[in-house]
């Protein structure tokens, strides 16, 4: 018994879920899956793993759903991951070492290494450390949907703390078309969250912010070192930034209720639970 519960939220992740579960099931006491009524084989595949506890709840936001998954876990320690992520063997050993030798620590950060466009991305702001291992009663998911983060008790931002060796491998996009689809969806989520918080956007935002994002990713954060992939990431980050402000402007000027690609159950991101 390690005292660790892995938590994963899912929707139609049949192509991912088995590899994700395999990467944690050997060293976690249980794997909590909170599913948003998948229509593929996600549930059937997950059921083949004895440690999986499968639950369902309508999806109303990443923060909301991930916090519910924490509440379903029985272990004192939580390791939170997404269905498109895999824990490397080195990282799994580090996790076990950490909880045995640091009983008074509230959590630790792990480095997430993303595979995209035929290579691992190590620049442009994509290779960074974030909290994924934490004590159940000492942390919660916070932030702005869908760009959530773990917030430890007593901390205002998740920017410091121990970093474990090894990588959390992230298979985020199948190809560039998949990335574009994701940008469209996620920019709608961000625009809706800001609209709900009474934030506003201007034409100036749409002109200046995307350019600044490209400069940040490609030059300041050395995205050029990732070759073609780094250039695509910088351009797509700028495009994503443009869409966030353009969609927010659309909502406020046209008096729309929400972007058309968001379901009616999607919650206000300022209300995590």
N, C-alpha and C positions, 0 to 999 in steps of 0.2 A: 504494500500500500504506500503510495507516494503522497496522497492528500491533494492531488491535482485533478481538477476537472477541466477538460477542454470544451470550449463553447464555439459553435459554428451556426451562423444563420444561412438559410438556403432558400432558393427558388429555382427550380429546373436546373439542378447542378449534377445531373446524372453523369455527365462527361468528366466531372471533377471530383466528386465526393469520395469515391473509393480511395484514390491516391492521397487525398487529404486526411481521411481517417487513418489510413495505414501509417502515416507519418507521426501520429500521436498515440495510437491505441496501445502500443507496447509499454509506455511509461506513464500513461494517465489512468486513473481509477475508473473514470467514466468519460464518455463523449456526449455532450448535450447538443442536440441538433434542434433548432427552432426553425421550422419550415413554414413558408407562406403559401401552403396548398399547391405544391408542385403538381404539374400535369404530366411529367415524364416519370422515369423510374427512380428518382431520387430516394423515395421512401423504401422501395424494395431493395435497392443496393445497400442503403444504410442498415437495413434490418439484418443483413448477413454478418454484421459485426456484433458480437455479444455485448460489448461495452457501450453500445450506442443506446441513448435514451432519446426517443424521437417524439417531438412535440410540434404542434401547429398553432399558428396565430396569424390573423390577417396582418399584412405588412402596412405599417403606417409611418415608416421612417427607419433609417439605419440605426440611429441612436436609440430610439424607442425599442426596437427589436433586440438589439444587442444587450441592452440593460435587462430586458425580460429574460434573456438566456442566462445571464449571470444569476438572476433570482431562482432559476430552476436547478442550479448546480448545488451539489451537496458538499463538495470538498472545500477546505479552507483556502486553497490556492486555485486561481483561475489562469488558464492559458487560453487567450482568445485569438482565433484566427478565422480567415475567410475560406470559403470552399476552394478558391483558386490559389491557395497558399499551401506550402509543404515545409515541414520542419526538417532541417538537415540533421544528419546523425550527430555532427559536432554540436549543434545547438541543443539537441535533446539531452546530451550529456551535460552540457553547461547548465541547463535548467535544473536538473536533478542535483548537481553540485551546489548550485546557488541556494536552493531551498533548505538543503542540509546544513550549509555553513553560514547562512544569514537569516536565522529565524526571526530577527527583529526588524528586518527590512520589509517595507510595504510592497515592493515590487522591483522589477528590473526591465530595462529596455532591450530590444533585439533589433538587429539590422535586417531590413527587408531588401532583398536583391531581386529586381524584376527582370524577367526575360521578355524581350520585345524586338521584333524585326530581326530575328536571327542571332541575337547576342544578349549578354547580360549588361544592363545599363548601370554604370557606376558614377555618373555625373549628372549635371542638369537639375540637381535637387531630388533625384529619384532614389538615391541610395542613402538612406538615413536611418537613424535609430528611433524607435518609438516603444512605448510601454505596451506589452502584451502579456507579461507575467505579473500577477499581483494578488494580494490577499483579497478574498471576496468582500470583506466588510470594510475595506480601506480604499476603494476606488469605484469609479463609475465612468460610463461613456458620456462624453460631452462634446462641445464644438458646434459646428454648423453642418447639417446634412448636405451631402453625403460624406463630407470631409471630417469625419469624427476622430476623436482621440480619447485615450484613457487619461482621466484626471485623478491623481492620487489625493487622498485626504490631506488638507493643509497646503496643497500646491495650487498656484493660480494658472500655471502653464506646464505642459509635459516636456520641458526642454532640458532637464537635468536628471542625473541619477545613474546608477551602474548600467553598463552596457555589456551584454553577454557575448562570448565568442560564438562564431558560427552564424549562419544566415537563415532567415525565413525566406524561402524561395517563392517568388510570386509570378504566376503565369497569368498576367492580367488580361492580355488581348490575344485572340487567335491570329489576327492580322490587322492591317491598317483600317479596313472597313469596319471591323469590330470596334476599334478605337474610336472611329468617327461616330458610330452608333452610341457608344458609351458617353462621349462628350456631349452629344445631343441630350441624352437622358439626364446626365448629372448637372449640366448647366441649367436645365429646367428645375431640378430640385433646389439648387442654390438660389436661383431667381425667386422661386416661390417662397423659400425660407426667409429671404430678405424682404420680400413683399409683405409677408405676414408680420415682420418686425417693424413695418412702416419705414423701411429704408427706401431711398430713391436713387435714380440713375439719370445721367444726362448724356447728351451727344458728346460732350468733352470726355466723359468716362470712356465711351466707345472708341474715341480716337487715341487717347493717351495710354490708357491702361494696357491694352494688348501689346503695344510697342514696348512698353516697359517690361512686360512679362517675357517677351522674346529676348531682350537684352539680358535680363536676369538669368534665364535658363541657359542661353547659348554662350554668353561671355562670362558673366560674374560667377556662374556655377559650372563653368567649363564643359557645357554640353557638347561643344565641338570635338572633345576628345572621344566621344562615342560615334564619330563618323556620321554616316547617313542617318542612322537612328537618332542621334543626338540632334541633328537638324530638324528632323520630322517632329521630335518631341517638343522642341522649342516653338516651332510654328503651330503645332496643335495646341500647345499651352496658351499661346497668344489668341488663337481662334476660340478656345474655351472661354478665356477671359472676356473676349468680345461678346460671345453669346450670353454670358451671365448678365452683363449690363444691358444688352439689347433686349433680352427677354424680360428683365425687370422693367425697363422703359416701356415695353409693350404692355405689360400688366397695368402699370400706373396710368398710361395715356389712353389705352383703349378700354379701361375699366373691366378687364377680364377677371375671372375668379381664380384661374390657375392655368398653367400651360396644358395644352391638349394631350400631351403624352404622360401626364401624371394622373393616376387613379384618384377617384373621389375620396378614398380612405386615407390618402397621404396626409400626415399630421403636420401641425405647426412645429417647426424644428426648435422653437424656443420653449417647447413643453415636452421634455424628454420622456416622461412617463404619464 
